[in-house]
């Protein structure tokens, strides 16, 4: 039996493990699941005869090296910052590695040694990054193959709540790491290019600069810019592209309401609030508002941010119970972001019967034979339940498929890499379609980025 080692048994690993166990008999593989939580491993293994579970502290070097040495290929589903130790062990023992995370500079530095050993270190093979790379490159390569030149590329992805589970005014629930949602966009400026003009959005303006898009059957969405779109020009071979813009999808109205938290400073994670464990939610909000001997917290907030009482934005804030005098933070030495996360988890955690939804949207503008053309492509995936979520499916399945194809020598190009070559993306996208992860493409009239000629 060939051994596939999966390090990390979090929520995104459910579909990954199921896929490999379903293939284990015909592919003659044993799936070894290792995590600090043995219970998580046991839940994922489901007593399958071709599974094995191990309790692993990733910082225990002897144990980590031992299980990597005995594997035929390794999948790291750990947080990105922990990949490097696993990667170095894989290089030392000559094992190929698959992750769903962005390639770090530390990982990139291993490329020469990885190539010299003929190993495949496939990264960014989850959802975003991952499915976005593969689906984009498939269209970009097809345009280039027929002699076209790409002049516009926009790409947006969102982890959302499914329509049937969408029952709050924010049209949002946490479908992945809540902390990442709260601090999203911080630590840098959003950079992109539109119609040949470089554009920059600082964090404090990010949530008031949104684009709009529509997906047939699912309605309207808004998208806000990701941090650095410019780096993808080289990755996608679009050095001369006039518009390149990548972003995050939310339902219309979310960003305007979220901007209240940004403007108050409630998403800040850089300092600790005094006496946070004894604060009520109302105290927390009041901490960011000016002192008044007479005005209520509600009135101060409305005046400070010019929110009318009949504005739907106000209803969204009230729905979160932000002004509660009885609910306490109970977190000691907490940052504003940590406190906000706790408050939001009261309202935005998925219920047992809730389902999540992934939406991905691409727009390609190109020139061919002197004419400008445009392609729109979108993908919508709805989760099955709380275990086999849309997020787990779209992250885990590409990882699993790539792993098996590397193990079977169907993907062989060595090096620390992304899934942007035909050798990688064509078979993976084709197989994903059989699991309901498919894109709908259509040719539309070319509008470019700025159809109303409103200037640069």
GIURRA-V836886 format. One record per residue. N is the residue number from 1. RES is the residue in three letters. SS is DSSP state (2 for helix, 1 for strand, 0 for the rest). Layout:
N_RES_SS / N_RES_SS
This chain:
1_UNK_0 / 2_UNK_1 / 3_UNK_1 / 4_UNK_1 / 5_UNK_1 / 6_UNK_1 / 7_UNK_1 / 8_UNK_0 / 9_UNK_0 / 10_UNK_0 / 11_UNK_2 / 12_UNK_2 / 13_UNK_2 / 14_UNK_2 / 15_UNK_2 / 16_UNK_2 / 17_UNK_2 / 18_UNK_2 / 19_UNK_2 / 20_UNK_2 / 21_UNK_2 / 22_UNK_2 / 23_UNK_2 / 24_UNK_2 / 25_UNK_2 / 26_UNK_2 / 27_UNK_2 / 28_UNK_0 / 29_UNK_1 / 30_UNK_1 / 31_UNK_1 / 32_UNK_1 / 33_UNK_1 / 34_UNK_1 / 35_UNK_1 / 36_UNK_0 / 37_UNK_0 / 38_UNK_2 / 39_UNK_2 / 40_UNK_2 / 41_UNK_2 / 42_UNK_2 / 43_UNK_2 / 44_UNK_2 / 45_UNK_2 / 46_UNK_0 / 47_UNK_0 / 48_UNK_0 / 49_UNK_0 / 50_UNK_0 / 51_UNK_1 / 52_UNK_1 / 53_UNK_1 / 54_UNK_1 / 55_UNK_1 / 56_UNK_0 / 57_UNK_0 / 58_UNK_0 / 59_UNK_0 / 60_UNK_0 / 61_UNK_2 / 62_UNK_2 / 63_UNK_2 / 64_UNK_2 / 65_UNK_2 / 66_UNK_2 / 67_UNK_2 / 68_UNK_2 / 69_UNK_2 / 70_UNK_0 / 71_UNK_0 / 72_UNK_0 / 73_UNK_1 / 74_UNK_1 / 75_UNK_1 / 76_UNK_1 / 77_UNK_0 / 78_UNK_0 / 79_UNK_0 / 80_UNK_2 / 81_UNK_2 / 82_UNK_2 / 83_UNK_2 / 84_UNK_2 / 85_UNK_2 / 86_UNK_2 / 87_UNK_2 / 88_UNK_2 / 89_UNK_2 / 90_UNK_2 / 91_UNK_2 / 92_UNK_2 / 93_UNK_2 / 94_UNK_0 / 95_UNK_0 / 96_UNK_1 / 97_UNK_1 / 98_UNK_1 / 99_UNK_1 / 100_UNK_0 / 101_UNK_0 / 102_UNK_0 / 103_UNK_0 / 104_UNK_0 / 105_UNK_2 / 106_UNK_2 / 107_UNK_2 / 108_UNK_2 / 109_UNK_0 / 110_UNK_0 / 111_UNK_2 / 112_UNK_2 / 113_UNK_2 / 114_UNK_2 / 115_UNK_2 / 116_UNK_2 / 117_UNK_0 / 118_UNK_0 / 119_UNK_0 / 120_UNK_1 / 121_UNK_1 / 122_UNK_1 / 123_UNK_0 / 124_UNK_0 / 125_UNK_0 / 126_UNK_1 / 127_UNK_1 / 128_UNK_0 / 129_UNK_0 / 130_UNK_1 / 131_UNK_2 / 132_UNK_2 / 133_UNK_2 / 134_UNK_2 / 135_UNK_2 / 136_UNK_2 / 137_UNK_2 / 138_UNK_2 / 139_UNK_2 / 140_UNK_2 / 141_UNK_2 / 142_UNK_2 / 143_UNK_2 / 144_UNK_2 / 145_UNK_2 / 146_UNK_0 / 147_UNK_0 / 148_UNK_0 / 149_UNK_1 / 150_UNK_1 / 151_UNK_1 / 152_UNK_1 / 153_UNK_1 / 154_UNK_1 / 155_UNK_1 / 156_UNK_1 / 157_UNK_1 / 158_UNK_1 / 159_UNK_1 / 160_UNK_1 / 161_UNK_1 / 162_UNK_0 / 163_UNK_2 / 164_UNK_2 / 165_UNK_2 / 166_UNK_0 / 167_UNK_0 / 168_UNK_0 / 169_UNK_0 / 170_UNK_0 / 171_UNK_0 / 172_UNK_0 / 173_UNK_0 / 174_UNK_1 / 175_UNK_0 / 176_UNK_0 / 177_UNK_0 / 178_UNK_2 / 179_UNK_2 / 180_UNK_2 / 181_UNK_2 / 182_UNK_2 / 183_UNK_0 / 184_UNK_0 / 185_UNK_0 / 186_UNK_0 / 187_UNK_0 / 188_UNK_0 / 189_UNK_0 / 190_UNK_1 / 191_UNK_1 / 192_UNK_1 / 193_UNK_1 / 194_UNK_1 / 195_UNK_0 / 196_UNK_0 / 197_UNK_1 / 198_UNK_1 / 199_UNK_1 / 200_UNK_1 / 201_UNK_1 / 202_UNK_0 / 203_UNK_2 / 204_UNK_2 / 205_UNK_2 / 206_UNK_2 / 207_UNK_0 / 208_UNK_0 / 209_UNK_0 / 210_UNK_1 / 211_UNK_1 / 212_UNK_1 / 213_UNK_1 / 214_UNK_1 / 215_UNK_1 / 216_UNK_0 / 217_UNK_0 / 218_UNK_0 / 219_UNK_1 / 220_UNK_1 / 221_UNK_1 / 222_UNK_1 / 223_UNK_1 / 224_UNK_1 / 225_UNK_1 / 226_UNK_0 / 227_UNK_0 / 228_UNK_1 / 229_UNK_0 / 230_UNK_0 / 231_UNK_0 / 232_UNK_2 / 233_UNK_2 / 234_UNK_2 / 235_UNK_2 / 236_UNK_0 / 237_UNK_0 / 238_UNK_0 / 239_UNK_0 / 240_UNK_0 / 241_UNK_0 / 242_UNK_0 / 243_UNK_1 / 244_UNK_1 / 245_UNK_1 / 246_UNK_1 / 247_UNK_1 / 248_UNK_1 / 249_UNK_1 / 250_UNK_1 / 251_UNK_1 / 252_UNK_0 / 253_UNK_0 / 254_UNK_2 / 255_UNK_2 / 256_UNK_2 / 257_UNK_2 / 258_UNK_2 / 259_UNK_2 / 260_UNK_2 / 261_UNK_2 / 262_UNK_2 / 263_UNK_2 / 264_UNK_2 / 265_UNK_0 / 266_UNK_0 / 267_UNK_0 / 268_UNK_0 / 269_UNK_0 / 270_UNK_0 / 271_UNK_0 / 272_UNK_1 / 273_UNK_0 / 274_UNK_0 / 275_UNK_0 / 276_UNK_2 / 277_UNK_2 / 278_UNK_2 / 279_UNK_0 / 280_UNK_1 / 281_UNK_2 / 282_UNK_2 / 283_UNK_2 / 284_UNK_2 / 285_UNK_2 / 286_UNK_2 / 287_UNK_0 / 288_UNK_0 / 289_UNK_0 / 290_UNK_0 / 291_UNK_0 / 292_UNK_0 / 293_UNK_0 / 294_UNK_0 / 295_UNK_0 / 296_UNK_0 / 297_UNK_2 / 298_UNK_2 / 299_UNK_2 / 300_UNK_2 / 301_UNK_2 / 302_UNK_2 / 303_UNK_2 / 304_UNK_2 / 305_UNK_2 / 306_UNK_0 / 307_UNK_0 / 308_UNK_0 / 309_UNK_0 / 310_UNK_0 / 311_UNK_0 / 312_UNK_2 / 313_UNK_2 / 314_UNK_2 / 315_UNK_2 / 316_UNK_2 / 317_UNK_2 / 318_UNK_2 / 319_UNK_2 / 320_UNK_0 / 321_UNK_0 / 322_UNK_0 / 323_UNK_0 / 324_UNK_0 / 325_UNK_0 / 326_UNK_0 / 327_UNK_0 / 328_UNK_1 / 329_UNK_0 / 330_UNK_0 / 331_UNK_0 / 332_UNK_0 / 333_UNK_0 / 334_UNK_0 / 335_UNK_1 / 336_UNK_2 / 337_UNK_2 / 338_UNK_2 / 339_UNK_2 / 340_UNK_2 / 341_UNK_2 / 342_UNK_2 / 343_UNK_2 / 344_UNK_2 / 345_UNK_2 / 346_UNK_2 / 347_UNK_2 / 348_UNK_2 / 349_UNK_1 / 350_UNK_0 / 351_UNK_0 / 352_UNK_0 / 353_UNK_0 / 354_UNK_0 / 355_UNK_0 / 356_UNK_1 / 357_UNK_1 / 358_UNK_1 / 359_UNK_1 / 360_UNK_1 / 361_UNK_1 / 362_UNK_1 / 363_UNK_1 / 364_UNK_1 / 365_UNK_1 / 366_UNK_1 / 367_UNK_1 / 368_UNK_1 / 369_UNK_0 / 370_UNK_0 / 371_UNK_1 / 372_UNK_1 / 373_UNK_1 / 374_UNK_1 / 375_UNK_1 / 376_UNK_1 / 377_UNK_1 / 378_UNK_1 / 379_UNK_1 / 380_UNK_1 / 381_UNK_1 / 382_UNK_1 / 383_UNK_0 / 384_UNK_0 / 385_UNK_0 / 386_UNK_0 / 387_UNK_0 / 388_UNK_0 / 389_UNK_0 / 390_UNK_2 / 391_UNK_2 / 392_UNK_2 / 393_UNK_2 / 394_UNK_2 / 395_UNK_2 / 396_UNK_2 / 397_UNK_2 / 398_UNK_2 / 399_UNK_2 / 400_UNK_2 / 401_UNK_2 / 402_UNK_2 / 403_UNK_2 / 404_UNK_2 / 405_UNK_2 / 406_UNK_2 / 407_UNK_2 / 408_UNK_0 / 409_UNK_0 / 410_UNK_0 / 411_UNK_0 / 412_UNK_0 / 413_UNK_0 / 414_UNK_0 / 415_UNK_1 / 416_UNK_1 / 417_UNK_1 / 418_UNK_0 / 419_UNK_0 / 420_UNK_0 / 421_UNK_0 / 422_UNK_2 / 423_UNK_2 / 424_UNK_2 / 425_UNK_2 / 426_UNK_2 / 427_UNK_2 / 428_UNK_2 / 429_UNK_2 / 430_UNK_2 / 431_UNK_2 / 432_UNK_2 / 433_UNK_2 / 434_UNK_0 / 435_UNK_0 / 436_UNK_0 / 437_UNK_0 / 438_UNK_0 / 439_UNK_0 / 440_UNK_1 / 441_UNK_1 / 442_UNK_1 / 443_UNK_1 / 444_UNK_1 / 445_UNK_0 / 446_UNK_0 / 447_UNK_0 / 448_UNK_0 / 449_UNK_0 / 450_UNK_0 / 451_UNK_0 / 452_UNK_0 / 453_UNK_0 / 454_UNK_0 / 455_UNK_0 / 456_UNK_0
